[in-house]
Amino acid sequence: MSPATTQILLMRHADVENPNRVLYGHLPGFPLSALGRAQAAAAGQSLRDRGIKRIVHSPLDRARETAEIVNAQLAAPVPLIPEPALREAEFGRYLQGVPYWQIPIRRPRWLMHKLRRGTLDGDESIEALGRRVLGVVDRLAREHPGEVSLCVSHADPLQAAWVLLDGRPQTEREMYHKQVGRAAILELDLNDVRVVAVRYLATPTLALL
């Protein structure tokens, strides 16, 4: 990375404790699982010497906890900054609290959401969802040029941002064509505020206990 290059690392939160297999959406009380804590720690170790200056994170518990664990692994702790624009997809509020297998039955608006995001009240289009994340990227690049920032968000916002970055069709199929794994990272290089490279860093491999 040249001195003029800004880097923004977009990370999905790590694995969540969810024994009842419900869609947790924006609900409190869903911390990381033991696996998730190990994933976050391994990710932090891999980022230890990357020169991260700040960690900006969704206010939701699982993202905040991921950010805290990563921060504890860095060579020196950095500011932790809550950012509402990195929150989970708004449609999650309608789905939350329901077991995954019951969603088509108990949340019938889910089908229209899957057919065409953004057509229902309280839903966001792929464009709107991705622009939330990319707006944070743009602001960090403008305010902190030449530095490295880490953002911790959620699957749907990050996958929507990836669709936009790639210029792919804004369809449900593309939202799942390339998926951001738990504790995985989209690494963005920016020249000024223009994204010039996108790399995918997979979920860290954990040592066998």
GUDOTI-979588 format. One record per residue: residue number from 0; residue in three letters; x, y, z of N, C-alpha, C, O in turn. Coordinates in Angstrom, 1 decimal. Layout:
residues N
resi  resn  n.X  n.Y  n.Z  ca.X  ca.Y  ca.Z  c.X  c.Y  c.Z  o.X  o.Y  o.Z
NUM  ala  X  Y  Z  X  Y  Z  X  Y  Z  X  Y  Z $
...
end
This chain:
residues 209
resi  resn  n.X  n.Y  n.Z  ca.X  ca.Y  ca.Z  c.X  c.Y  c.Z  o.X  o.Y  o.Z
0  met  0.9  -1.2  0.0  0.0  0.0  0.0  0.9  1.2  0.0  1.7  1.4  0.9 $
1  ser  0.7  2.1  -1.0  1.5  3.4  -1.0  1.0  4.3  0.0  -0.1  4.2  0.5 $
2  pro  1.9  5.3  0.4  1.5  6.2  1.5  0.2  7.0  1.2  -0.5  7.4  2.1 $
3  ala  -0.1  7.2  -0.1  -1.3  8.0  -0.5  -2.6  7.2  -0.5  -3.7  7.7  -0.6 $
4  thr  -2.4  5.8  -0.3  -3.6  5.0  -0.4  -4.3  4.9  0.9  -3.7  4.7  2.0 $
5  thr  -5.7  5.1  0.9  -6.5  4.9  2.1  -7.1  3.5  2.0  -7.4  3.0  0.9 $
6  gln  -7.1  2.9  3.1  -7.8  1.5  3.2  -8.9  1.5  4.2  -8.8  2.0  5.3 $
7  ile  -10.0  1.0  3.7  -11.2  0.7  4.6  -11.5  -0.8  4.6  -11.6  -1.4  3.5 $
8  leu  -11.5  -1.4  5.7  -11.8  -2.8  5.9  -13.2  -2.9  6.4  -13.6  -2.5  7.5 $
9  leu  -14.0  -3.6  5.6  -15.4  -3.8  5.9  -15.6  -5.3  6.4  -15.4  -6.2  5.6 $
10  met  -15.8  -5.4  7.7  -15.9  -6.7  8.3  -17.3  -7.1  8.8  -18.0  -6.2  9.3 $
11  arg  -17.7  -8.3  8.5  -18.9  -8.8  9.1  -18.7  -9.3  10.5  -17.6  -9.9  10.8 $
12  his  -19.6  -9.1  11.4  -19.5  -9.5  12.8  -19.3  -11.1  12.8  -19.6  -11.8  11.8 $
13  ala  -18.8  -11.6  13.9  -18.5  -13.0  14.0  -19.7  -13.8  14.4  -20.8  -13.2  14.6 $
14  asp  -19.6  -15.1  14.6  -20.7  -16.0  14.8  -21.4  -15.6  16.1  -20.8  -15.2  17.1 $
15  val  -22.8  -15.8  16.1  -23.6  -15.4  17.2  -24.2  -16.6  17.9  -24.5  -17.6  17.3 $
16  glu  -24.4  -16.5  19.3  -25.0  -17.5  20.1  -26.5  -17.4  19.8  -27.2  -16.4  20.1 $
17  asn  -27.0  -18.5  19.2  -28.4  -18.4  18.7  -29.0  -19.9  18.8  -29.3  -20.4  17.7 $
18  pro  -29.1  -20.4  19.9  -29.5  -21.9  20.0  -30.9  -22.2  19.5  -31.2  -23.3  19.1 $
19  asn  -31.8  -21.2  19.5  -33.2  -21.4  19.0  -33.3  -21.1  17.5  -34.4  -21.2  17.0 $
20  arg  -32.2  -20.7  16.9  -32.2  -20.5  15.4  -33.3  -19.5  15.0  -34.1  -19.8  14.1 $
21  val  -33.4  -18.3  15.7  -34.3  -17.3  15.3  -33.5  -16.2  14.5  -32.3  -16.1  14.6 $
22  leu  -34.3  -15.5  13.7  -33.7  -14.3  13.0  -33.6  -13.2  14.1  -34.7  -12.7  14.5 $
23  tyr  -32.4  -12.8  14.4  -32.3  -11.9  15.6  -32.4  -10.4  15.1  -32.6  -9.6  16.0 $
24  gly  -32.2  -10.1  13.9  -32.5  -8.7  13.4  -31.8  -7.7  14.2  -30.6  -7.6  14.3 $
25  his  -32.6  -6.8  14.8  -32.1  -5.7  15.7  -32.3  -5.9  17.2  -32.1  -5.0  18.0 $
26  leu  -32.6  -7.2  17.5  -32.9  -7.5  18.9  -31.6  -7.5  19.8  -30.6  -7.8  19.3 $
27  pro  -31.7  -7.0  21.0  -30.6  -7.1  22.0  -30.5  -8.6  22.5  -31.4  -9.4  22.2 $
28  gly  -29.5  -8.9  23.2  -29.4  -10.1  23.9  -28.9  -11.3  23.0  -29.1  -12.4  23.3 $
29  phe  -28.2  -11.0  21.9  -27.6  -12.0  21.1  -26.1  -11.8  21.0  -25.6  -11.2  20.0 $
30  pro  -25.3  -12.2  22.0  -23.9  -12.0  22.0  -23.2  -13.0  21.0  -23.9  -13.9  20.5 $
31  leu  -21.9  -12.9  20.9  -21.2  -13.8  20.1  -21.1  -15.2  20.8  -21.1  -15.2  22.0 $
32  ser  -21.1  -16.2  20.0  -20.8  -17.6  20.6  -19.4  -17.8  20.9  -18.5  -16.9  20.6 $
33  ala  -19.0  -18.9  21.5  -17.6  -19.2  21.7  -16.8  -19.2  20.4  -15.7  -18.7  20.3 $
34  leu  -17.5  -19.8  19.4  -16.8  -19.8  18.0  -16.7  -18.4  17.5  -15.6  -18.0  17.0 $
35  gly  -17.7  -17.5  17.7  -17.6  -16.1  17.3  -16.5  -15.4  18.0  -15.8  -14.6  17.4 $
36  arg  -16.4  -15.6  19.3  -15.3  -14.9  20.0  -13.9  -15.3  19.5  -13.0  -14.5  19.4 $
37  ala  -13.8  -16.6  19.2  -12.5  -17.1  18.6  -12.3  -16.5  17.2  -11.2  -16.2  16.9 $
38  gln  -13.3  -16.4  16.4  -13.2  -15.8  15.1  -12.7  -14.4  15.2  -11.9  -14.0  14.5 $
39  ala  -13.4  -13.6  16.1  -13.0  -12.2  16.2  -11.6  -12.0  16.7  -10.9  -11.2  16.3 $
40  ala  -11.2  -12.9  17.7  -9.8  -12.8  18.2  -8.8  -13.1  17.1  -7.8  -12.5  16.9 $
41  ala  -9.1  -14.2  16.3  -8.2  -14.5  15.2  -8.2  -13.4  14.1  -7.1  -13.1  13.6 $
42  ala  -9.3  -12.8  13.8  -9.3  -11.7  12.9  -8.5  -10.5  13.4  -7.7  -9.9  12.7 $
43  gly  -8.6  -10.3  14.7  -7.8  -9.2  15.4  -6.3  -9.5  15.3  -5.5  -8.6  15.0 $
44  gln  -6.0  -10.7  15.5  -4.5  -11.1  15.4  -4.0  -10.9  14.0  -2.9  -10.4  13.8 $
45  ser  -4.8  -11.2  13.0  -4.4  -11.1  11.6  -4.3  -9.6  11.2  -3.6  -9.2  10.3 $
46  leu  -5.0  -8.7  11.9  -5.0  -7.3  11.7  -4.0  -6.5  12.6  -3.9  -5.3  12.6 $
47  arg  -3.4  -7.2  13.5  -2.6  -6.6  14.6  -1.6  -5.5  14.1  -1.5  -4.5  14.7 $
48  asp  -0.9  -5.8  13.0  0.1  -4.9  12.6  -0.3  -4.1  11.3  0.6  -3.7  10.5 $
49  arg  -1.6  -4.0  11.0  -2.1  -3.3  9.8  -2.1  -1.8  10.0  -2.4  -1.1  9.0 $
50  gly  -1.9  -1.3  11.2  -1.9  0.2  11.3  -3.3  0.7  11.4  -3.5  1.9  11.0 $
51  ile  -4.3  0.0  11.9  -5.7  0.5  12.0  -5.7  1.6  13.0  -5.1  1.5  14.1 $
52  lys  -6.4  2.7  12.6  -6.4  3.9  13.4  -7.8  4.0  14.2  -7.8  4.7  15.2 $
53  arg  -8.8  3.3  13.7  -10.1  3.4  14.4  -11.0  2.2  14.0  -10.7  1.7  12.9 $
54  ile  -11.9  1.9  14.8  -12.9  0.8  14.5  -14.3  1.4  14.6  -14.7  1.9  15.7 $
55  val  -15.0  1.5  13.5  -16.3  2.0  13.4  -17.2  0.8  13.3  -17.0  0.0  12.5 $
56  his  -18.3  0.8  14.2  -19.1  -0.4  14.2  -20.6  -0.1  14.3  -21.0  0.9  14.9 $
57  ser  -21.4  -1.1  13.8  -22.8  -1.0  14.1  -23.1  -1.0  15.6  -22.3  -1.6  16.3 $
58  pro  -24.1  -0.3  16.0  -24.4  -0.3  17.5  -24.9  -1.6  18.0  -25.0  -1.8  19.2 $
59  leu  -25.3  -2.6  17.2  -25.9  -3.8  17.6  -24.9  -4.7  18.4  -23.7  -4.6  18.0 $
60  asp  -25.4  -5.4  19.3  -24.5  -6.1  20.3  -23.4  -6.9  19.6  -22.2  -6.9  20.0 $
61  arg  -23.8  -7.7  18.6  -22.9  -8.7  18.0  -21.8  -7.9  17.2  -20.6  -8.4  17.2 $
62  ala  -22.1  -6.8  16.7  -21.0  -6.0  16.0  -20.1  -5.3  17.0  -18.9  -5.2  16.8 $
63  arg  -20.7  -4.7  18.0  -20.0  -4.0  19.0  -19.0  -5.0  19.7  -17.8  -4.7  19.9 $
64  glu  -19.5  -6.2  20.1  -18.6  -7.2  20.7  -17.5  -7.6  19.8  -16.3  -7.8  20.2 $
65  thr  -17.8  -7.8  18.5  -16.7  -8.2  17.5  -15.7  -7.1  17.5  -14.5  -7.4  17.5 $
66  ala  -16.1  -5.8  17.5  -15.2  -4.7  17.4  -14.3  -4.7  18.7  -13.1  -4.4  18.6 $
67  glu  -14.9  -4.9  19.8  -14.1  -4.9  21.1  -13.1  -6.0  21.1  -12.0  -5.8  21.6 $
68  ile  -13.4  -7.2  20.7  -12.5  -8.3  20.7  -11.3  -8.0  19.7  -10.2  -8.3  20.0 $
69  val  -11.7  -7.6  18.5  -10.6  -7.2  17.5  -9.7  -6.2  18.1  -8.5  -6.3  18.0 $
70  asn  -10.3  -5.2  18.7  -9.5  -4.1  19.3  -8.5  -4.6  20.3  -7.4  -4.1  20.4 $
71  ala  -8.9  -5.5  21.1  -8.0  -6.1  22.2  -6.8  -6.8  21.6  -5.9  -7.0  22.3 $
72  gln  -6.9  -7.2  20.3  -5.8  -7.9  19.7  -4.8  -7.0  19.0  -3.7  -7.5  18.6 $
73  leu  -5.1  -5.8  18.8  -4.3  -4.9  18.1  -3.0  -4.5  18.9  -3.0  -4.6  20.1 $
74  ala  -2.0  -4.1  18.2  -0.8  -3.7  18.9  -1.0  -2.6  19.9  -0.4  -2.6  20.9 $
75  ala  -1.9  -1.7  19.6  -2.3  -0.7  20.5  -3.8  -0.4  20.3  -4.3  -0.4  19.2 $
76  pro  -4.6  -0.3  21.4  -6.1  -0.1  21.2  -6.4  1.2  20.5  -5.6  2.2  20.6 $
77  val  -7.4  1.2  19.7  -7.8  2.4  18.9  -9.2  2.8  19.3  -9.9  2.0  20.0 $
78  pro  -9.7  4.0  19.0  -11.1  4.4  19.3  -12.1  3.5  18.7  -12.0  3.0  17.5 $
79  leu  -13.1  3.2  19.5  -14.3  2.4  19.0  -15.5  3.4  18.8  -15.8  4.1  19.7 $
80  ile  -16.0  3.5  17.6  -16.9  4.5  17.2  -18.2  3.9  16.7  -18.2  3.3  15.7 $
81  pro  -19.3  4.0  17.5  -20.6  3.4  17.0  -21.1  4.2  15.8  -21.0  5.5  15.8 $
82  glu  -21.7  3.5  14.8  -22.1  4.2  13.6  -23.5  3.6  13.2  -23.5  2.4  12.6 $
83  pro  -24.6  4.3  13.4  -25.9  3.7  13.0  -26.0  3.3  11.5  -26.8  2.4  11.2 $
84  ala  -25.3  3.9  10.6  -25.4  3.6  9.2  -24.9  2.2  8.9  -25.2  1.7  7.8 $
85  leu  -24.1  1.6  9.8  -23.6  0.2  9.6  -24.6  -0.8  10.2  -24.2  -2.0  10.2 $
86  arg  -25.8  -0.4  10.7  -26.7  -1.3  11.3  -27.2  -2.4  10.3  -27.0  -2.3  9.1 $
87  glu  -27.9  -3.4  10.9  -28.5  -4.4  10.1  -29.6  -3.9  9.2  -30.1  -2.7  9.4 $
88  ala  -30.0  -4.6  8.2  -31.0  -4.2  7.2  -32.3  -3.9  8.0  -32.7  -4.6  9.0 $
89  glu  -33.0  -2.9  7.6  -34.2  -2.4  8.3  -35.3  -3.5  8.3  -36.1  -3.6  9.2 $
90  phe  -35.4  -4.3  7.2  -36.4  -5.3  7.1  -36.3  -6.4  8.2  -37.2  -7.1  8.5 $
91  gly  -35.1  -6.4  8.8  -34.9  -7.4  9.9  -35.8  -7.1  11.1  -36.1  -8.0  11.9 $
92  arg  -36.2  -5.8  11.2  -37.2  -5.5  12.4  -38.5  -6.3  12.2  -39.1  -6.7  13.2 $
93  tyr  -38.9  -6.5  11.0  -40.2  -7.2  10.7  -40.0  -8.7  11.0  -40.9  -9.4  11.4 $
94  leu  -38.8  -9.2  10.7  -38.6  -10.6  10.7  -38.1  -11.1  12.1  -38.2  -12.3  12.4 $
95  gln  -37.6  -10.2  12.9  -36.8  -10.6  14.1  -37.7  -11.4  15.1  -38.9  -11.1  15.2 $
96  gly  -37.1  -12.3  15.8  -37.7  -13.1  16.8  -38.4  -14.4  16.4  -38.9  -15.1  17.2 $
97  val  -38.4  -14.6  15.1  -39.1  -15.8  14.5  -38.1  -16.8  14.1  -37.1  -16.4  13.5 $
98  pro  -38.3  -18.1  14.4  -37.4  -19.1  13.9  -37.3  -19.1  12.4  -38.3  -18.8  11.7 $
99  tyr  -36.1  -19.3  11.9  -35.9  -19.2  10.4  -36.9  -20.0  9.6  -37.5  -19.5  8.6 $
100  trp  -37.2  -21.2  10.1  -38.1  -22.1  9.3  -39.5  -21.6  9.3  -40.3  -22.0  8.4 $
101  gln  -39.9  -20.8  10.3  -41.3  -20.3  10.3  -41.5  -18.9  9.6  -42.6  -18.5  9.5 $
102  ile  -40.4  -18.3  9.1  -40.5  -17.0  8.5  -41.5  -17.0  7.4  -42.4  -16.1  7.3 $
103  pro  -41.5  -17.9  6.4  -42.4  -17.8  5.3  -43.9  -17.9  5.7  -44.8  -17.4  5.1 $
104  ile  -44.2  -18.5  6.9  -45.5  -18.7  7.4  -45.9  -17.5  8.2  -47.0  -17.0  8.0 $
105  arg  -45.1  -17.1  9.1  -45.5  -16.1  10.1  -45.2  -14.7  9.6  -45.7  -13.7  10.2 $
106  arg  -44.3  -14.5  8.6  -44.0  -13.2  8.1  -44.2  -13.2  6.6  -43.2  -13.2  5.8 $
107  pro  -45.4  -13.1  6.1  -45.7  -13.3  4.7  -45.1  -12.2  3.8  -44.9  -12.5  2.6 $
108  arg  -44.8  -11.0  4.4  -44.2  -10.0  3.5  -42.8  -10.4  3.1  -42.2  -9.7  2.2 $
109  trp  -42.2  -11.4  3.8  -40.9  -11.9  3.4  -40.8  -12.2  1.9  -39.7  -11.9  1.3 $
110  leu  -41.8  -12.8  1.4  -41.8  -13.2  0.0  -41.6  -12.1  -1.0  -40.8  -12.1  -1.9 $
111  met  -42.4  -11.0  -0.7  -42.2  -9.8  -1.6  -40.8  -9.2  -1.4  -40.2  -8.7  -2.4 $
112  his  -40.3  -9.2  -0.2  -39.0  -8.7  0.1  -38.0  -9.5  -0.8  -37.1  -8.9  -1.3 $
113  lys  -38.1  -10.8  -0.8  -37.2  -11.6  -1.6  -37.3  -11.4  -3.1  -36.4  -11.5  -3.9 $
114  leu  -38.6  -11.2  -3.5  -38.8  -10.9  -5.0  -38.3  -9.6  -5.4  -37.7  -9.5  -6.5 $
115  arg  -38.4  -8.6  -4.6  -38.0  -7.2  -5.0  -37.8  -6.4  -3.8  -38.8  -5.8  -3.2 $
116  arg  -36.6  -6.3  -3.3  -36.3  -5.5  -2.1  -36.7  -4.0  -2.3  -36.5  -3.5  -3.4 $
117  gly  -37.2  -3.4  -1.3  -37.4  -2.0  -1.3  -38.8  -1.6  -1.7  -39.1  -0.4  -1.8 $
118  thr  -39.7  -2.5  -2.1  -41.0  -2.2  -2.6  -42.0  -2.1  -1.4  -43.1  -1.5  -1.6 $
119  leu  -41.6  -2.6  -0.2  -42.5  -2.5  0.9  -42.1  -1.4  1.9  -40.9  -1.1  1.9 $
120  asp  -43.0  -0.9  2.7  -42.7  0.1  3.7  -41.7  -0.6  4.7  -41.9  -1.8  5.1 $
121  gly  -40.7  0.1  5.1  -39.8  -0.5  6.1  -38.7  -1.4  5.5  -37.9  -2.0  6.2 $
122  asp  -38.7  -1.5  4.2  -37.7  -2.3  3.5  -36.7  -1.3  2.8  -37.1  -0.2  2.5 $
123  glu  -35.6  -1.8  2.5  -34.6  -1.0  1.8  -34.2  -1.7  0.5  -34.1  -2.9  0.5 $
124  ser  -34.1  -0.9  -0.6  -33.5  -1.5  -1.8  -32.1  -1.9  -1.6  -31.4  -1.4  -0.7 $
125  ile  -31.6  -2.7  -2.5  -30.1  -3.1  -2.5  -29.3  -1.8  -2.6  -28.3  -1.6  -2.0 $
126  glu  -29.7  -0.9  -3.5  -29.0  0.4  -3.6  -29.0  1.2  -2.3  -27.9  1.6  -1.9 $
127  ala  -30.1  1.3  -1.6  -30.1  2.1  -0.4  -29.3  1.4  0.7  -28.6  2.1  1.5 $
128  leu  -29.4  0.1  0.8  -28.7  -0.7  1.8  -27.2  -0.6  1.6  -26.5  -0.3  2.5 $
129  gly  -26.7  -0.7  0.3  -25.3  -0.6  0.1  -24.8  0.8  0.2  -23.7  1.0  0.7 $
130  arg  -25.6  1.8  -0.1  -25.2  3.2  0.0  -25.0  3.6  1.4  -24.1  4.5  1.7 $
131  arg  -25.7  3.0  2.3  -25.5  3.3  3.7  -24.0  3.0  4.1  -23.4  3.8  4.7 $
132  val  -23.6  1.8  3.7  -22.2  1.4  4.0  -21.2  2.2  3.3  -20.2  2.7  3.8 $
133  leu  -21.4  2.4  2.0  -20.5  3.2  1.2  -20.4  4.6  1.5  -19.4  5.3  1.3 $
134  gly  -21.5  5.1  2.1  -21.5  6.5  2.7  -20.5  6.6  3.8  -19.8  7.6  3.9 $
135  val  -20.4  5.6  4.7  -19.4  5.6  5.7  -18.0  5.5  5.2  -17.1  6.2  5.6 $
136  val  -17.8  4.7  4.2  -16.5  4.5  3.5  -16.1  5.9  2.9  -15.0  6.3  3.2 $
137  asp  -17.0  6.6  2.3  -16.7  7.9  1.7  -16.3  8.9  2.7  -15.3  9.6  2.6 $
138  arg  -17.0  8.9  3.8  -16.7  9.9  4.9  -15.4  9.6  5.5  -14.6  10.5  5.8 $
139  leu  -15.1  8.3  5.8  -13.8  8.0  6.4  -12.7  8.3  5.5  -11.6  8.8  5.9 $
140  ala  -12.8  8.1  4.2  -11.8  8.4  3.2  -11.5  9.9  3.2  -10.4  10.4  3.0 $
141  arg  -12.6  10.7  3.3  -12.4  12.2  3.2  -11.8  12.7  4.5  -11.0  13.6  4.5 $
142  glu  -12.2  12.1  5.6  -11.8  12.7  6.9  -10.4  12.1  7.3  -9.7  12.8  8.1 $
143  his  -10.1  10.9  6.8  -8.8  10.3  7.3  -8.0  9.7  6.1  -7.8  8.5  6.0 $
144  pro  -7.7  10.6  5.2  -6.9  10.1  4.0  -5.6  9.5  4.4  -4.9  9.9  5.3 $
145  gly  -5.2  8.4  3.6  -4.0  7.8  3.9  -3.9  6.9  5.1  -2.9  6.3  5.4 $
146  glu  -5.1  6.7  5.8  -5.1  5.9  7.0  -5.9  4.6  6.8  -6.6  4.4  5.7 $
147  val  -5.8  3.7  7.7  -6.6  2.4  7.7  -7.7  2.5  8.7  -7.4  2.7  9.9 $
148  ser  -8.9  2.2  8.3  -10.1  2.2  9.2  -10.7  0.8  9.1  -10.8  0.3  8.0 $
149  leu  -11.2  0.3  10.2  -12.0  -0.9  10.2  -13.5  -0.6  10.5  -13.8  0.1  11.4 $
150  cys  -14.4  -1.2  9.7  -15.8  -1.0  9.9  -16.4  -2.4  10.2  -16.1  -3.3  9.4 $
151  val  -17.2  -2.5  11.2  -17.9  -3.8  11.5  -19.4  -3.7  11.3  -20.0  -2.8  11.9 $
152  ser  -19.9  -4.5  10.4  -21.3  -4.4  10.0  -21.9  -5.8  10.0  -21.5  -6.7  10.7 $
153  his  -22.9  -6.0  9.1  -23.7  -7.2  9.0  -23.8  -7.7  7.6  -23.4  -7.0  6.6 $
154  ala  -24.2  -8.9  7.4  -24.2  -9.6  6.1  -24.9  -8.8  5.0  -24.2  -8.5  4.0 $
155  asp  -26.2  -8.5  5.2  -26.9  -7.9  4.1  -26.3  -6.5  3.7  -26.1  -6.3  2.5 $
156  pro  -26.0  -5.6  4.6  -25.5  -4.3  4.2  -24.1  -4.5  3.5  -23.9  -3.8  2.5 $
157  leu  -23.3  -5.4  3.9  -22.0  -5.6  3.3  -22.1  -6.3  1.9  -21.4  -5.9  1.0 $
158  gln  -23.0  -7.2  1.8  -23.2  -7.9  0.5  -23.9  -6.9  -0.5  -23.5  -6.9  -1.7 $
159  ala  -24.7  -6.0  0.0  -25.3  -5.0  -0.9  -24.2  -4.0  -1.4  -24.1  -3.6  -2.5 $
160  ala  -23.3  -3.6  -0.4  -22.2  -2.8  -0.8  -21.3  -3.4  -1.8  -20.8  -2.8  -2.8 $
161  trp  -21.1  -4.7  -1.7  -20.2  -5.5  -2.6  -20.8  -5.5  -4.0  -20.2  -5.4  -5.0 $
162  val  -22.2  -5.7  -4.1  -22.9  -5.7  -5.3  -22.6  -4.4  -6.0  -22.3  -4.3  -7.2 $
163  leu  -22.8  -3.3  -5.3  -22.6  -1.9  -5.9  -21.1  -1.7  -6.3  -20.9  -1.2  -7.4 $
164  leu  -20.2  -2.1  -5.5  -18.8  -2.0  -5.8  -18.4  -2.7  -7.1  -17.6  -2.2  -7.9 $
165  asp  -19.0  -3.9  -7.2  -18.7  -4.7  -8.4  -19.5  -4.3  -9.7  -19.2  -4.6  -10.8 $
166  gly  -20.5  -3.4  -9.4  -21.4  -3.1  -10.6  -22.2  -4.2  -11.0  -22.6  -4.2  -12.2 $
167  arg  -22.5  -5.1  -10.1  -23.4  -6.3  -10.5  -24.9  -5.9  -10.5  -25.2  -4.9  -9.9 $
168  pro  -25.7  -6.7  -11.2  -27.1  -6.4  -11.1  -27.7  -6.4  -9.7  -27.2  -7.3  -8.9 $
169  gln  -28.5  -5.5  -9.4  -29.1  -5.4  -8.0  -30.3  -6.4  -7.9  -31.4  -5.9  -7.8 $
170  thr  -29.9  -7.7  -7.8  -30.9  -8.7  -7.7  -30.7  -9.5  -6.4  -29.6  -9.5  -5.9 $
171  glu  -31.7  -10.3  -6.0  -31.5  -11.1  -4.8  -30.5  -12.2  -5.1  -29.8  -12.6  -4.2 $
172  arg  -30.5  -12.7  -6.3  -29.5  -13.7  -6.7  -28.1  -13.2  -6.4  -27.2  -13.9  -5.9 $
173  glu  -27.8  -12.0  -6.8  -26.4  -11.4  -6.7  -26.1  -11.1  -5.2  -25.0  -11.1  -4.8 $
174  met  -27.1  -10.9  -4.4  -26.9  -10.7  -2.9  -26.3  -12.0  -2.3  -25.6  -11.9  -1.3 $
175  tyr  -26.5  -13.1  -2.9  -26.0  -14.4  -2.4  -25.0  -15.1  -3.3  -24.5  -16.2  -2.9 $
176  his  -24.7  -14.5  -4.4  -23.7  -15.0  -5.3  -22.3  -15.1  -4.7  -21.6  -16.1  -4.8 $
177  lys  -22.0  -14.0  -4.1  -20.7  -13.9  -3.3  -21.0  -13.5  -1.9  -21.5  -12.3  -1.8 $
178  gln  -20.8  -14.3  -0.9  -21.2  -14.0  0.4  -20.0  -13.6  1.3  -19.0  -14.2  1.2 $
179  val  -20.3  -12.7  2.2  -19.3  -12.3  3.2  -19.5  -13.2  4.4  -20.5  -13.1  5.1 $
180  gly  -18.5  -14.0  4.7  -18.6  -14.9  5.8  -18.5  -14.2  7.1  -18.1  -13.1  7.2 $
181  arg  -18.8  -14.9  8.2  -18.7  -14.3  9.5  -17.3  -14.0  9.8  -16.4  -14.9  9.7 $
182  ala  -17.0  -12.8  10.3  -15.6  -12.3  10.6  -14.8  -12.2  9.4  -13.5  -12.1  9.5 $
183  ala  -15.3  -12.3  8.2  -14.6  -12.1  7.0  -14.6  -10.6  6.6  -15.3  -9.8  7.2 $
184  ile  -13.7  -10.2  5.7  -13.5  -8.8  5.4  -13.5  -8.5  3.9  -12.9  -9.2  3.2 $
185  leu  -14.1  -7.4  3.6  -13.9  -6.8  2.2  -12.8  -5.7  2.4  -13.1  -4.7  3.2 $
186  glu  -11.7  -5.8  1.8  -10.6  -4.9  1.9  -10.7  -3.9  0.7  -10.5  -4.3  -0.4 $
187  leu  -10.9  -2.6  1.0  -11.0  -1.6  -0.1  -9.8  -0.7  -0.1  -9.4  -0.2  1.0 $
188  asp  -9.2  -0.5  -1.2  -8.2  0.5  -1.5  -8.8  1.7  -2.1  -9.6  1.5  -3.1 $
189  leu  -8.5  2.9  -1.6  -9.1  4.1  -2.2  -8.0  5.0  -2.6  -7.0  5.3  -1.9 $
190  asn  -8.2  5.6  -3.8  -7.3  6.7  -4.2  -8.2  8.0  -4.1  -9.1  8.2  -4.9 $
191  asp  -7.8  8.9  -3.2  -8.7  10.0  -2.8  -10.0  9.3  -2.2  -9.9  8.6  -1.2 $
192  val  -11.1  9.5  -2.8  -12.3  8.8  -2.3  -12.9  7.8  -3.3  -14.0  7.3  -3.1 $
193  arg  -12.1  7.4  -4.3  -12.5  6.5  -5.3  -11.9  5.1  -5.0  -10.7  4.9  -4.7 $
194  val  -12.8  4.1  -4.9  -12.4  2.7  -4.6  -11.7  2.2  -5.9  -12.3  2.1  -7.0 $
195  val  -10.5  1.8  -5.7  -9.7  1.3  -6.9  -9.4  -0.2  -6.8  -9.0  -0.8  -7.8 $
196  ala  -9.7  -0.8  -5.7  -9.5  -2.3  -5.6  -10.3  -2.8  -4.4  -10.5  -2.2  -3.4 $
197  val  -10.8  -4.0  -4.6  -11.6  -4.7  -3.6  -11.1  -6.1  -3.5  -11.0  -6.9  -4.5 $
198  arg  -10.7  -6.5  -2.3  -10.3  -7.9  -2.1  -11.1  -8.5  -1.0  -11.5  -7.9  0.0 $
199  tyr  -11.3  -9.8  -1.1  -12.1  -10.6  -0.1  -11.1  -11.4  0.8  -10.3  -12.2  0.3 $
200  leu  -11.2  -11.1  2.1  -10.4  -11.9  3.1  -11.3  -12.8  3.8  -12.2  -12.3  4.6 $
201  ala  -11.2  -14.1  3.7  -12.1  -15.1  4.2  -12.1  -15.1  5.7  -11.1  -14.6  6.4 $
202  thr  -13.1  -15.8  6.3  -13.1  -16.0  7.7  -11.8  -16.7  8.2  -11.4  -17.6  7.6 $
203  pro  -11.2  -16.2  9.3  -10.0  -16.7  9.7  -10.1  -18.2  10.0  -11.1  -18.7  10.6 $
204  thr  -9.0  -18.9  9.7  -8.9  -20.3  10.1  -8.5  -20.4  11.5  -7.5  -19.8  12.0 $
205  leu  -9.2  -21.2  12.3  -8.9  -21.4  13.7  -8.1  -22.6  14.0  -8.3  -23.6  13.4 $
206  ala  -7.1  -22.4  14.9  -6.3  -23.6  15.3  -7.1  -24.6  16.0  -8.0  -24.2  16.8 $
207  leu  -6.9  -25.9  15.8  -7.6  -26.9  16.5  -7.2  -26.9  18.0  -6.0  -26.8  18.3 $
208  leu  -8.2  -27.0  18.9  -7.9  -27.0  20.3  -7.5  -28.4  20.8  -7.2  -28.5  22.0 $
end
